[in-house]
Amino acid sequence: MHGQQDTRQPTLFIPHGGGPCFFMDWNPADTWAGMGRFLRGLASTLPQRPSAIVMVSAHWLEPQFRLTGHPRPELIYDYYGFPQHTYELTYPAPGAPTLAGELAEMLNAAQLPAQVDPERGYDHGMFIPLKLVFPEADIPVLQLSLRSDLDPAAHLAVGRALETLRERNILIIGSGMSFHNMRAYGDARFGPVSDEFDDWLTRAVQSPAAERERLLTDWAAAPQAYQCHPRGHEEHLIPLLVAAGAGGAAPGQKIYSERVMQTTISAFRFD
C-alpha cells in the first residue's frame, strides 16, 4: 500500500498566464518570470513521470462535457494581438483517443453526459503551460472541456468520477487562473481584493474534503468572488473544482502564490 501511495499522481490547479506570455517580451520584463519558474519546476515535484495527462482548460467550454479524441491534435492559437512568432509555437504531444473513449464511458456512467470530439485540437490553456512543465511534449495528453453552464457541483462531480485515474499514473491538471478579471490586472486597487479572495480560496482548498466541496460548490458567496471572477466569466476558476473533486480525502495545499500585475495568483495541489 505504501508503494501505491508513492506512485499515485496528485491533481493540480495551475495558472497558465496571459496568452503566450512566457514566450515573448513583456513590460516589465519579469512580469511572468516567477510563474514561469514555478511551471518549469513542477515536473520534479511529481512522484514519477506520468503515463498520460488529463488537462482541463479554461478555454474550452461546451454544452456537455467533451474529450479530445484525435491521435495527433493540432494547436489552437486562441489568443489575439500577440507577436507573430507566438502563432508558430509547437507542442506535438500525442493524443489519447482510447483513453478518451474510456473516460466518456466513465462520465456517462456517473450521469455526467460526455462524448469524444474526434477533431478538437489543443488550446493555449493546455500547450502554453505544458511547454514549460513537460517541454519534450512526449506524454499523451487528453483535454476535457468545461461545461458551459459552469455549474460548480457538476465540475466537482466530474473530478470525483475521474479520481481513480490517479492510481494509474495519470496526472489530472486544471489550467486556469485563481484571479481572472481582465479589467483589474495592473490596477493596484485590486491587490487587497485579490488577497481577500485568495485567502478564502486557500482555506477552502485546505479544508477536509467534505467541507472543501461545500465551500467550493458555493464559491460565489466568497468575499470578493465576483470582483475576482466577474459573473458569467468564471471559467478560469472552474478547472480548480475538477482538480479538487479528484483530490480525494486529503486536504489540498497551496504550492505557489505571487503578485502578478498587481493581483495575487496561486496554484494548488491535492495529494
C-alpha positions in Angstrom: 0.0 0.0 0.0 2.9 2.3 0.8 4.3 1.9 -2.7 1.0 2.5 -4.3 0.7 5.8 -2.4 4.2 6.8 -3.5 3.2 6.5 -7.2 -0.3 7.8 -7.1 -0.3 11.1 -9.0 -1.6 14.3 -7.4 -4.1 16.6 -9.0 -3.1 20.1 -9.8 -4.6 23.5 -10.4 -2.1 25.7 -12.2 -2.1 29.2 -13.7 -1.4 29.4 -17.4 -0.6 33.1 -17.6 -1.7 35.6 -20.1 -1.8 34.3 -23.7 1.7 33.2 -24.8 3.2 35.4 -22.1 6.2 33.1 -21.3 7.4 33.2 -24.9 7.6 36.9 -25.6 8.9 40.1 -24.3 6.9 41.8 -21.6 7.0 45.1 -19.8 8.2 44.9 -17.0 10.4 42.1 -18.3 10.0 39.9 -15.2 6.2 40.1 -15.1 5.7 36.3 -15.7 9.2 35.2 -14.5 8.1 33.8 -11.2 5.2 31.9 -12.6 7.4 30.5 -15.4 9.9 29.2 -12.8 7.1 27.6 -10.9 5.8 25.8 -14.0 9.3 24.7 -15.1 9.9 23.1 -11.7 6.6 21.4 -11.4 7.5 18.0 -13.0 10.3 17.5 -10.5 7.7 17.5 -7.7 5.7 14.6 -9.0 6.2 11.0 -7.7 7.2 9.8 -11.2 6.8 10.7 -14.9 3.0 10.5 -15.7 2.0 7.9 -18.3 -0.7 10.4 -19.5 -2.2 13.8 -18.7 -5.9 14.8 -18.4 -5.9 18.6 -18.9 -9.0 20.7 -18.0 -8.5 24.1 -19.7 -10.5 27.3 -19.0 -10.5 27.8 -22.8 -12.8 25.0 -23.8 -16.5 25.3 -22.9 -19.2 23.0 -24.4 -22.9 22.5 -23.5 -21.9 19.0 -22.4 -18.5 17.6 -21.4 -16.3 16.7 -24.3 -12.9 15.0 -24.6 -10.3 15.3 -27.3 -10.2 12.1 -29.4 -7.7 13.0 -32.2 -4.5 10.9 -32.1 -2.4 14.0 -33.1 -4.3 17.1 -32.1 -3.4 20.4 -33.8 -2.8 23.5 -31.8 -5.5 26.2 -31.5 -3.9 29.7 -31.2 -6.8 31.1 -29.3 -5.2 34.4 -28.3 -5.2 37.7 -30.2 -2.9 40.6 -30.9 0.4 38.9 -29.9 3.6 38.8 -31.8 3.7 36.7 -35.0 6.2 34.2 -33.6 3.7 33.2 -30.9 1.5 31.7 -33.6 4.3 29.4 -34.6 4.8 27.8 -31.3 4.7 24.0 -31.4 3.7 21.3 -28.9 3.4 17.9 -30.7 2.2 15.8 -27.8 0.3 12.8 -28.9 -3.4 12.5 -28.1 -5.0 9.6 -26.2 -8.1 8.5 -28.2 -8.5 5.2 -26.4 -8.4 6.9 -23.0 -10.9 9.5 -24.3 -13.4 6.7 -25.1 -12.9 5.2 -21.7 -13.4 8.5 -19.9 -16.5 9.2 -21.8 -17.9 5.9 -20.6 -16.9 6.7 -17.0 -18.6 10.1 -17.1 -21.7 8.8 -18.7 -21.9 6.0 -16.1 -21.7 8.8 -13.4 -24.7 10.5 -15.0 -22.5 13.2 -16.4 -23.2 13.2 -20.2 -19.9 13.3 -22.2 -18.7 12.5 -25.7 -15.5 12.3 -27.6 -14.7 15.1 -30.1 -12.6 13.5 -32.8 -11.3 16.8 -34.3 -10.8 19.2 -31.4 -7.2 20.5 -31.0 -5.2 21.6 -28.0 -5.9 25.2 -26.9 -3.4 27.6 -25.3 -4.6 26.8 -21.8 -3.0 23.4 -22.5 0.0 23.9 -24.6 1.4 27.2 -23.2 1.9 25.8 -19.6 2.8 22.3 -20.7 5.6 23.7 -22.9 7.1 24.7 -19.6 6.1 21.7 -17.4 6.9 19.0 -19.9 8.8 20.6 -22.8 9.6 17.3 -24.5 5.9 17.0 -25.5 6.2 13.2 -25.3 3.4 12.4 -22.8 0.0 11.7 -24.3 -2.5 14.5 -23.4 -6.3 14.4 -23.3 -8.2 17.6 -22.9 -11.5 17.7 -21.1 -13.8 20.6 -21.7 -15.7 22.6 -19.1 -19.5 22.5 -19.2 -20.7 25.9 -20.4 -23.1 26.4 -17.5 -20.0 26.4 -15.2 -22.0 24.6 -12.6 -19.7 24.1 -9.6 -21.4 20.8 -8.4 -21.1 19.2 -11.8 -17.4 20.0 -12.1 -16.7 18.7 -8.7 -18.6 15.5 -9.6 -16.5 15.1 -12.8 -13.4 15.3 -10.7 -14.7 12.6 -8.3 -15.6 10.4 -11.3 -12.0 10.6 -12.6 -10.1 10.2 -9.3 -9.3 6.6 -9.9 -7.1 7.6 -12.9 -4.5 8.9 -10.4 -3.8 5.3 -9.3 -2.9 4.5 -13.0 -0.2 7.2 -13.1 -2.4 9.6 -14.9 -1.9 13.3 -13.9 -5.1 15.5 -13.7 -4.4 19.2 -14.2 -6.8 22.1 -14.1 -5.4 25.0 -16.1 -6.9 28.5 -15.3 -6.2 31.4 -13.1 -7.2 31.9 -9.5 -7.8 35.6 -10.2 -9.2 36.5 -13.6 -10.7 39.9 -14.0 -9.2 41.3 -17.2 -10.1 44.9 -16.3 -8.4 44.6 -13.0 -4.9 43.4 -14.0 -2.4 46.2 -13.4 -4.8 48.1 -11.1 -3.2 48.3 -7.6 -6.7 48.7 -6.1 -7.3 45.1 -6.8 -4.4 43.9 -4.8 -6.3 43.7 -1.5 -9.4 42.4 -3.3 -7.4 39.5 -4.8 -5.8 38.9 -1.4 -9.2 38.5 0.3 -10.5 36.1 -2.2 -7.2 34.2 -2.3 -7.2 33.8 1.5 -10.7 32.3 1.3 -9.8 30.1 -1.6 -6.7 28.8 0.3 -8.8 28.0 3.4 -11.4 26.2 1.3 -8.7 24.1 -0.5 -7.0 23.2 2.8 -10.3 22.1 4.4 -11.3 18.5 4.9 -12.8 17.0 1.7 -16.5 17.4 2.7 -16.1 20.9 3.8 -13.9 21.8 0.8 -16.6 20.6 -1.5 -19.3 22.5 0.4 -17.3 25.7 0.2 -16.2 25.4 -3.4 -19.8 24.5 -4.5 -20.8 27.9 -3.1 -17.6 29.7 -4.1 -19.7 32.7 -5.4 -20.5 33.5 -1.8 -16.8 34.0 -1.0 -15.6 37.6 -0.3 -14.9 39.5 -3.5 -15.8 36.4 -5.6 -17.3 38.4 -8.5 -14.6 41.1 -8.3 -12.1 38.4 -9.0 -14.1 36.3 -11.4 -16.8 38.5 -13.0 -20.2 37.0 -13.2 -20.6 34.9 -16.4 -16.8 34.7 -16.8 -15.9 32.2 -14.1 -14.3 29.8 -16.5 -10.8 30.4 -15.2 -11.7 29.2 -11.7 -13.8 26.2 -12.6 -10.8 23.9 -13.5 -9.9 24.1 -9.8 -13.1 22.4 -8.9 -12.4 19.4 -11.2 -8.9 19.1 -9.6 -10.5 19.4 -6.1 -13.1 16.8 -6.9 -10.4 14.4 -8.0 -8.4 15.3 -4.9 -9.7 12.6 -2.7 -9.8 12.7 1.1 -6.6 14.6 1.7 -6.7 18.4 2.2 -5.2 20.4 -0.6 -2.3 22.7 -0.3 -1.1 26.0 -1.9 2.1 25.3 -3.9 2.6 28.7 -5.5 1.5 32.3 -4.9 2.7 35.6 -6.3 1.6 39.1 -7.1 1.3 39.3 -10.8 0.2 42.5 -12.5 -0.9 43.8 -9.1 -3.0 40.8 -8.2 -2.4 37.6 -6.3 -2.3 34.4 -8.3 -2.0 31.0 -6.7 -1.7 27.3 -7.6 -2.9 24.3 -5.6 -2.2 20.6 -5.3 -4.2 17.6 -3.9 -2.2 14.5 -3.0 
